Amino acid sequence: LLRYALLSRSILAGSSVSSENESDNEESDDAYTVAGVSKATIARSVLDAHPVFDLSNPIRWHVKAVAVQMFNIALNELATKCQQDGIQLLDSPNFNSRLGAAELLKECREANAKGLTSPHGFLSMYILEFVTACCGGATATVDQVELRILQENSMHCLVDFIDCFGKSPDPDQPDSSALHEYVPQISSCIKSALTAQEEGIDEMTCRLFWVGCDSLRAFIQADVTDDKGVLKRIVRPALLTKEEVPMLKIDSYGSGCIPSINKDENDANLRSALLLKIGKIWTLGNIPLKEPEIASILEPNKLCLGTHAAALAVDGARLL
């Protein structure tokens, strides 16, 4: 599964591999090291991807979309195996960088002592590579055209990656998340997904908005960062405005509070716009309020949430 995950990453990242990295893979002696095994595993994944690049270079976005799905399957299979074995993700070397490095060091020593073949490493040793690949796909464009399907697939993958690694401690800073140093890239992808509908409301931008809401939920629940500026910046696009859904108490209900519907819009856009409102209601109900500044933004809207949640549930059922 690790090999499939790294193959997917190589397809997303491209065929380029620096010559110095390739030369570094060859150790001066027969001793295996953590760094050497990690580099050799990355190099092997690039070789695995060569047949794909031989057929199409540069890789078309359709192939990258499939590669993202393949990585997501491998990630979920590894997580499912932990659950089936009764192991918490934080106790697995595949999802805990510190445990992964310690276990790989142990395997290297054993391989050196017994003359065994090279160890293969663990998923947690390649967080940088996977985050870079996912974030690249989540903001992918070709000739200034947004590749929405690839972006959506990459964001779904990023959601699962945050769910799996968000709570994992950083090997060098145990009090911080293993994803802490990648906050700028991840938060940028989340905001990009949440603001996609500003360029035009259609099915793809609304689907991207929905996965943006889910990634926001995962990001905040995992406590990836406590930077208030970052949190407020990515939360704001998911907040309901009075123009979209007027928040009112049931005893103050009146016809003057109901937003008008533009009859000139086609039915598809009306359905998509409704999904945006439902997504924002869902986000409002799923974001944790442990951070006081985030709570101060969301709490006023939650006072009148019940009426609108019920109304939008009925409207959502009409879309089925």
The 8 nearest C-alpha neighbors of each residue, nearest first, counted from 0:
[[1, 3, 73, 2, 4, 77, 76, 74],
 [2, 0, 4, 3, 5, 122, 121, 73],
 [1, 3, 5, 0, 4, 6, 44, 40],
 [4, 2, 6, 0, 1, 5, 7, 73],
 [5, 3, 70, 1, 7, 2, 6, 73],
 [4, 6, 8, 2, 7, 3, 44, 1],
 [5, 7, 44, 3, 9, 8, 4, 2],
 [8, 6, 66, 4, 10, 5, 9, 70],
 [7, 9, 5, 11, 6, 10, 132, 12],
 [10, 8, 12, 6, 11, 7, 45, 13],
 [11, 9, 7, 13, 8, 12, 48, 6],
 [12, 10, 8, 9, 63, 13, 132, 7],
 [11, 13, 9, 10, 132, 8, 14, 135],
 [14, 12, 10, 11, 15, 9, 58, 57],
 [13, 15, 16, 45, 9, 52, 12, 10],
 [16, 14, 13, 17, 12, 45, 9, 18],
 [15, 17, 18, 14, 20, 21, 45, 42],
 [16, 18, 20, 19, 21, 15, 22, 42],
 [19, 17, 21, 20, 22, 16, 23, 15],
 [18, 20, 22, 21, 17, 23, 16, 24],
 [21, 19, 23, 17, 22, 18, 24, 16],
 [22, 20, 18, 24, 19, 23, 17, 42],
 [21, 23, 19, 24, 20, 25, 18, 26],
 [24, 22, 20, 25, 21, 19, 26, 35],
 [25, 23, 39, 22, 21, 38, 35, 26],
 [24, 26, 23, 22, 27, 21, 35, 39],
 [25, 27, 28, 24, 29, 23, 35, 30],
 [28, 26, 25, 29, 30, 23, 24, 31],
 [29, 27, 26, 30, 25, 31, 32, 111],
 [28, 30, 31, 26, 27, 111, 114, 25],
 [31, 29, 28, 111, 32, 26, 107, 27],
 [30, 32, 107, 111, 35, 29, 36, 117],
 [31, 33, 35, 34, 36, 107, 30, 104],
 [32, 34, 36, 35, 104, 37, 103, 31],
 [35, 33, 37, 32, 36, 38, 31, 39],
 [36, 34, 32, 38, 37, 33, 24, 39],
 [35, 37, 39, 33, 38, 34, 32, 40],
 [38, 36, 34, 40, 35, 39, 33, 41],
 [39, 37, 41, 35, 40, 36, 24, 42],
 [38, 40, 42, 36, 24, 41, 37, 35],
 [39, 41, 43, 37, 42, 38, 36, 44],
 [40, 42, 44, 38, 43, 39, 37, 45],
 [43, 41, 39, 45, 40, 44, 38, 46],
 [42, 44, 46, 40, 45, 41, 39, 47],
 [45, 43, 47, 6, 41, 46, 42, 5],
 [44, 46, 48, 42, 47, 43, 9, 49],
 [47, 45, 43, 49, 48, 44, 42, 50],
 [46, 48, 44, 45, 49, 43, 6, 50],
 [47, 49, 45, 46, 51, 50, 6, 10],
 [48, 50, 52, 46, 51, 47, 53, 45],
 [51, 49, 53, 52, 48, 54, 47, 46],
 [50, 52, 49, 54, 53, 48, 55, 10],
 [51, 53, 55, 49, 56, 54, 50, 48],
 [54, 52, 50, 51, 55, 49, 56, 48],
 [55, 53, 52, 51, 50, 56, 49, 58],
 [56, 54, 52, 58, 53, 57, 51, 59],
 [57, 55, 58, 52, 53, 54, 59, 51],
 [56, 58, 55, 59, 52, 13, 14, 60],
 [57, 59, 56, 55, 60, 62, 52, 63],
 [60, 58, 61, 62, 57, 63, 55, 56],
 [59, 61, 63, 62, 64, 58, 149, 146],
 [62, 60, 64, 59, 63, 65, 149, 58],
 [63, 61, 65, 64, 60, 59, 66, 58],
 [62, 64, 66, 60, 65, 61, 11, 67],
 [63, 65, 149, 61, 67, 62, 66, 60],
 [64, 66, 68, 62, 63, 67, 69, 61],
 [67, 65, 7, 63, 69, 68, 64, 62],
 [68, 66, 70, 64, 69, 65, 153, 71],
 [67, 69, 71, 65, 66, 70, 72, 64],
 [70, 68, 66, 72, 67, 71, 65, 73],
 [71, 69, 4, 73, 67, 72, 68, 7],
 [70, 72, 68, 74, 69, 156, 73, 75],
 [71, 73, 69, 75, 70, 74, 76, 68],
 [74, 72, 76, 70, 0, 71, 75, 4],
 [75, 73, 71, 77, 72, 76, 70, 78],
 [74, 76, 78, 72, 77, 73, 79, 71],
 [75, 77, 79, 73, 78, 74, 72, 80],
 [78, 76, 80, 74, 75, 79, 73, 81],
 [77, 79, 75, 81, 76, 80, 74, 82],
 [80, 78, 76, 82, 81, 77, 75, 83],
 [79, 81, 83, 77, 82, 78, 76, 84],
 [82, 80, 86, 84, 78, 79, 83, 85],
 [81, 83, 85, 79, 84, 80, 86, 78],
 [82, 84, 80, 85, 81, 79, 86, 78],
 [85, 83, 81, 82, 86, 80, 79, 87],
 [84, 86, 82, 83, 81, 87, 80, 88],
 [87, 85, 81, 84, 82, 88, 90, 91],
 [86, 88, 90, 89, 81, 91, 85, 82],
 [89, 87, 91, 90, 94, 86, 81, 78],
 [88, 90, 87, 95, 91, 167, 94, 166],
 [91, 89, 87, 88, 86, 92, 95, 98],
 [90, 92, 88, 93, 94, 89, 95, 87],
 [93, 91, 99, 98, 95, 94, 121, 96],
 [92, 94, 122, 121, 123, 91, 95, 99],
 [95, 93, 123, 92, 91, 88, 89, 164],
 [94, 96, 92, 98, 167, 89, 97, 123],
 [97, 95, 123, 99, 98, 100, 124, 170],
 [96, 98, 170, 100, 99, 95, 101, 169],
 [99, 97, 92, 101, 95, 96, 100, 102],
 [98, 100, 92, 96, 102, 97, 101, 121],
 [99, 101, 103, 97, 98, 102, 96, 104],
 [102, 100, 98, 104, 103, 99, 97, 105],
 [101, 103, 105, 99, 104, 100, 98, 106],
 [104, 102, 106, 100, 105, 101, 120, 99],
 [105, 103, 107, 101, 102, 106, 33, 100],
 [104, 106, 102, 108, 103, 107, 109, 101],
 [107, 105, 103, 109, 104, 108, 110, 102],
 [108, 106, 110, 104, 31, 109, 105, 32],
 [109, 107, 111, 105, 106, 110, 112, 104],
 [108, 110, 106, 112, 107, 111, 113, 105],
 [111, 109, 115, 107, 113, 114, 108, 112],
 [112, 110, 108, 114, 109, 113, 30, 107],
 [111, 113, 109, 110, 114, 108, 115, 107],
 [114, 112, 110, 115, 111, 109, 108, 116],
 [113, 115, 111, 110, 112, 116, 109, 117],
 [116, 114, 110, 113, 117, 111, 109, 112],
 [117, 115, 110, 118, 114, 111, 113, 119],
 [116, 118, 119, 115, 110, 31, 36, 107],
 [119, 117, 120, 106, 116, 107, 36, 103],
 [120, 118, 117, 40, 121, 36, 37, 103],
 [121, 119, 118, 103, 37, 36, 124, 122],
 [122, 120, 93, 123, 124, 99, 92, 119],
 [121, 123, 93, 124, 125, 1, 94, 120],
 [124, 122, 96, 93, 94, 125, 121, 126],
 [123, 125, 122, 121, 126, 96, 99, 100],
 [124, 126, 128, 123, 127, 122, 129, 121],
 [127, 125, 129, 128, 123, 130, 124, 122],
 [128, 126, 130, 125, 129, 131, 181, 124],
 [127, 129, 131, 125, 126, 130, 132, 8],
 [128, 130, 132, 126, 131, 127, 133, 8],
 [131, 129, 133, 127, 132, 128, 134, 126],
 [130, 132, 128, 134, 129, 133, 135, 127],
 [131, 133, 129, 135, 130, 134, 12, 11],
 [134, 132, 130, 136, 153, 135, 131, 129],
 [135, 133, 137, 131, 136, 132, 130, 188],
 [134, 136, 132, 133, 137, 138, 139, 131],
 [135, 137, 139, 133, 134, 153, 138, 150],
 [138, 136, 150, 134, 153, 135, 154, 139],
 [137, 139, 136, 135, 150, 134, 140, 188],
 [140, 138, 136, 137, 146, 135, 150, 145],
 [139, 141, 145, 144, 146, 143, 142, 138],
 [140, 142, 144, 143, 145, 139, 146, 60],
 [141, 143, 144, 140, 145, 146, 139, 60],
 [142, 144, 141, 140, 145, 139, 146, 138],
 [145, 143, 141, 140, 142, 146, 139, 147],
 [144, 146, 140, 147, 143, 139, 141, 138],
 [147, 145, 140, 149, 148, 139, 150, 144],
 [146, 148, 150, 149, 145, 151, 203, 204],
 [149, 147, 151, 150, 146, 152, 64, 203],
 [150, 148, 64, 152, 151, 147, 146, 153],
 [149, 151, 137, 147, 153, 148, 152, 136],
 [150, 152, 148, 154, 207, 153, 149, 147],
 [153, 151, 149, 155, 154, 150, 148, 156],
 [152, 154, 137, 156, 150, 133, 136, 151],
 [153, 155, 157, 151, 156, 152, 137, 150],
 [156, 154, 158, 152, 157, 153, 210, 151],
 [155, 157, 153, 154, 159, 158, 71, 160],
 [156, 158, 154, 160, 155, 159, 161, 153],
 [159, 157, 214, 155, 161, 156, 160, 154],
 [160, 158, 162, 156, 161, 157, 163, 155],
 [159, 161, 157, 163, 158, 162, 164, 156],
 [162, 160, 165, 164, 158, 163, 159, 157],
 [161, 163, 159, 160, 165, 164, 217, 158],
 [164, 162, 160, 161, 165, 159, 94, 88],
 [165, 163, 167, 161, 166, 162, 160, 94],
 [166, 164, 161, 221, 167, 162, 223, 176],
 [165, 167, 221, 164, 176, 168, 222, 163],
 [166, 168, 164, 177, 95, 165, 176, 89],
 [169, 167, 176, 173, 177, 175, 170, 166],
 [168, 170, 177, 172, 173, 176, 171, 175],
 [171, 169, 97, 172, 173, 96, 168, 177],
 [170, 172, 169, 173, 168, 97, 175, 177],
 [173, 171, 169, 174, 175, 170, 168, 176],
 [172, 174, 168, 169, 175, 170, 171, 176],
 [175, 173, 172, 168, 176, 169, 171, 170],
 [176, 174, 173, 172, 169, 168, 179, 177],
 [175, 177, 168, 179, 178, 169, 223, 167],
 [176, 178, 169, 168, 167, 179, 175, 165],
 [179, 177, 176, 181, 180, 165, 223, 182],
 [178, 180, 176, 181, 182, 177, 223, 224],
 [179, 181, 182, 178, 177, 183, 176, 184],
 [180, 182, 178, 179, 184, 183, 185, 130],
 [181, 183, 185, 179, 184, 180, 186, 178],
 [184, 182, 186, 181, 185, 187, 180, 229],
 [185, 183, 187, 182, 181, 186, 188, 134],
 [184, 186, 182, 188, 187, 183, 181, 189],
 [187, 185, 189, 188, 183, 184, 182, 190],
 [186, 188, 184, 190, 185, 189, 183, 191],
 [189, 187, 191, 185, 186, 190, 137, 192],
 [190, 188, 186, 192, 211, 191, 187, 193],
 [189, 191, 193, 187, 233, 192, 188, 194],
 [190, 192, 188, 194, 189, 193, 195, 187],
 [193, 191, 211, 189, 195, 208, 190, 194],
 [194, 192, 208, 190, 211, 191, 195, 236],
 [193, 195, 191, 196, 192, 197, 190, 236],
 [196, 194, 192, 197, 204, 193, 198, 191],
 [195, 197, 200, 204, 199, 198, 194, 205],
 [196, 198, 195, 199, 194, 200, 204, 193],
 [199, 197, 196, 195, 200, 194, 204, 201],
 [200, 198, 196, 197, 201, 204, 195, 268],
 [199, 201, 196, 204, 268, 271, 205, 272],
 [202, 200, 204, 203, 268, 271, 205, 199],
 [201, 203, 205, 204, 271, 206, 200, 267],
 [204, 202, 206, 205, 201, 207, 147, 148],
 [203, 205, 207, 196, 206, 195, 201, 202],
 [206, 204, 208, 202, 207, 203, 271, 201],
 [207, 205, 209, 203, 208, 204, 202, 210],
 [206, 208, 204, 210, 205, 151, 209, 192],
 [207, 209, 193, 205, 211, 206, 192, 210],
 [210, 208, 206, 212, 211, 207, 278, 205],
 [209, 211, 213, 207, 212, 208, 214, 155],
 [210, 212, 208, 192, 214, 193, 209, 213],
 [213, 211, 215, 209, 210, 214, 282, 208],
 [212, 214, 210, 216, 215, 211, 217, 209],
 [215, 213, 158, 217, 211, 216, 212, 218],
 [216, 214, 218, 212, 213, 217, 211, 219],
 [215, 217, 213, 214, 219, 218, 286, 220],
 [218, 216, 214, 220, 215, 219, 162, 221],
 [219, 217, 215, 221, 216, 220, 214, 223],
 [220, 218, 222, 221, 216, 217, 215, 223],
 [219, 221, 217, 222, 218, 216, 287, 286],
 [220, 222, 165, 223, 219, 218, 166, 217],
 [223, 221, 219, 224, 220, 218, 225, 165],
 [222, 224, 221, 176, 179, 165, 218, 178],
 [225, 223, 222, 226, 179, 182, 176, 219],
 [224, 226, 227, 222, 223, 230, 290, 229],
 [225, 227, 229, 228, 224, 230, 231, 223],
 [228, 226, 230, 229, 225, 231, 292, 293],
 [227, 229, 231, 226, 230, 232, 225, 233],
 [230, 228, 232, 226, 227, 231, 233, 186],
 [231, 229, 227, 232, 233, 228, 234, 226],
 [230, 232, 234, 228, 229, 233, 227, 235],
 [231, 233, 229, 230, 234, 235, 228, 236],
 [232, 234, 190, 230, 231, 235, 229, 236],
 [235, 233, 231, 237, 232, 236, 230, 238],
 [234, 236, 238, 237, 233, 232, 231, 296],
 [237, 235, 238, 234, 193, 233, 194, 190],
 [238, 236, 235, 279, 234, 239, 193, 212],
 [239, 237, 235, 236, 279, 240, 234, 283],
 [238, 240, 279, 243, 244, 237, 241, 276],
 [241, 239, 243, 242, 244, 238, 245, 246],
 [242, 240, 245, 244, 243, 246, 239, 258],
 [241, 243, 240, 244, 245, 258, 239, 257],
 [244, 242, 240, 241, 239, 245, 276, 258],
 [243, 245, 241, 242, 246, 240, 239, 276],
 [244, 246, 241, 247, 242, 243, 256, 240],
 [247, 245, 303, 244, 241, 300, 248, 304],
 [248, 246, 303, 245, 251, 249, 252, 306],
 [247, 249, 251, 250, 303, 252, 246, 306],
 [248, 250, 252, 251, 247, 306, 303, 253],
 [249, 251, 248, 252, 247, 253, 306, 303],
 [252, 250, 248, 249, 253, 247, 256, 254],
 [253, 251, 249, 250, 248, 247, 254, 256],
 [254, 252, 255, 256, 251, 257, 250, 249],
 [253, 255, 256, 257, 252, 258, 251, 259],
 [254, 256, 253, 257, 258, 252, 259, 245],
 [257, 255, 254, 253, 258, 245, 252, 247],
 [256, 258, 254, 255, 259, 245, 253, 244],
 [259, 257, 256, 260, 242, 243, 244, 245],
 [258, 260, 257, 261, 262, 256, 255, 242],
 [261, 259, 262, 258, 269, 264, 263, 257],
 [260, 262, 263, 264, 259, 269, 265, 258],
 [261, 263, 264, 260, 265, 266, 259, 269],
 [262, 264, 261, 265, 260, 266, 269, 268],
 [265, 263, 262, 261, 268, 266, 269, 267],
 [264, 266, 267, 268, 263, 269, 262, 270],
 [265, 267, 269, 268, 270, 264, 271, 262],
 [268, 266, 270, 269, 265, 271, 201, 202],
 [269, 267, 271, 270, 266, 265, 201, 272],
 [270, 268, 266, 272, 267, 271, 273, 265],
 [269, 271, 273, 267, 268, 272, 266, 274],
 [272, 270, 268, 274, 273, 269, 202, 201],
 [273, 271, 269, 275, 274, 270, 268, 200],
 [272, 274, 270, 276, 275, 271, 269, 277],
 [275, 273, 277, 271, 272, 276, 278, 270],
 [276, 274, 278, 272, 273, 277, 205, 279],
 [275, 277, 279, 273, 278, 274, 280, 272],
 [276, 278, 274, 280, 279, 275, 281, 311],
 [279, 277, 281, 275, 276, 280, 209, 274],
 [278, 280, 282, 276, 281, 277, 237, 283],
 [279, 281, 283, 277, 278, 282, 276, 284],
 [282, 280, 278, 284, 279, 283, 277, 285],
 [283, 281, 279, 285, 284, 280, 286, 212],
 [282, 284, 280, 281, 285, 286, 279, 297],
 [283, 285, 281, 282, 286, 280, 301, 287],
 [286, 284, 282, 283, 281, 287, 216, 280],
 [285, 287, 216, 283, 282, 284, 288, 219],
 [288, 286, 289, 285, 220, 219, 290, 216],
 [287, 289, 294, 290, 286, 293, 291, 297],
 [290, 288, 287, 291, 294, 293, 292, 286],
 [289, 291, 293, 288, 292, 294, 287, 225],
 [292, 290, 294, 293, 295, 289, 288, 296],
 [291, 293, 295, 294, 290, 296, 227, 231],
 [294, 292, 296, 290, 295, 291, 297, 288],
 [293, 295, 288, 291, 297, 292, 296, 298],
 [294, 296, 292, 293, 298, 297, 291, 299],
 [297, 295, 293, 294, 298, 292, 299, 300],
 [296, 298, 294, 295, 300, 299, 293, 301],
 [297, 299, 301, 300, 294, 295, 296, 302],
 [300, 298, 301, 302, 297, 296, 295, 303],
 [299, 301, 298, 302, 297, 303, 304, 246],
 [300, 302, 304, 298, 303, 299, 297, 283],
 [303, 301, 300, 299, 304, 298, 305, 248],
 [302, 304, 301, 246, 248, 305, 247, 300],
 [303, 305, 301, 307, 306, 302, 308, 300],
 [306, 304, 308, 307, 303, 309, 302, 301],
 [307, 305, 309, 308, 304, 310, 303, 249],
 [306, 308, 310, 309, 304, 305, 311, 303],
 [307, 309, 305, 311, 310, 306, 304, 312],
 [310, 308, 312, 307, 306, 311, 305, 313],
 [311, 309, 307, 313, 312, 308, 306, 314],
 [310, 312, 314, 313, 308, 309, 315, 307],
 [311, 313, 315, 309, 310, 314, 308, 316],
 [314, 312, 316, 311, 310, 315, 309, 317],
 [315, 313, 311, 317, 316, 312, 310, 318],
 [316, 314, 312, 317, 318, 313, 311, 319],
 [317, 315, 313, 318, 314, 319, 312, 311],
 [316, 318, 314, 315, 319, 313, 312, 270],
 [319, 317, 316, 315, 314, 270, 274, 273],
 [318, 316, 317, 315, 314, 313, 270, 312]]
